[in-house]
Amino acid sequence: MTIDLPSFSPCDALVAVMVAVSASDQTYRTSELVAIQRSVDHTPVFANYDDDRIRAVSQTVMTLFEHEDGIDALFGLIRDALPEKLYETAYALACDVGAADGRLYEGEVAMLAEIRHQLNIPRLHAAAIELSAQVRHRVL
């Protein structure tokens, strides 16, 4: 079966990474969706992004998750659209979504590992980004 893939803008690719983390455990948590919207609203890279695109990008991610080779196709889209200088930004945004509800679920841990692998995030950089997300989302 062939999947008709759209092309992504760099910001679409960043949104797709965040949605992939949220959807990785088959549950969209409100805190994660709020984290995605907050990132789009307040992160400088999204300054000129039409946030109406979030729904279309989310649907593409969900459609790809339903196919056997969908993850590979998703990362192909992401790597095609995203400049390498934004790979660590993508990972940071993904970690923020994963940490938004206060804990990482098994599917999220696996998706973050896949993102690290697919985007060649150096292990030391990944650890710093992960710690940064954890401390930002800590509660009393």
Salt bridges, closest charged atoms under 4 A:
ASP12 OD2 - ARG53 NH2 2.73
ASP25 OD2 - ARG29 NH1 2.58
GLU88 OE2 - HIS125 ND1 2.46
ASP96 OD1 - ARG136 NH2 2.47
ASP96 OD1 - HIS137 ND1 3.99
ASP101 OD2 - ARG29 NE 3.33
GLU130 OE2 - ARG116 NH1 3.09
GLU130 OE2 - ARG123 NH1 3.40
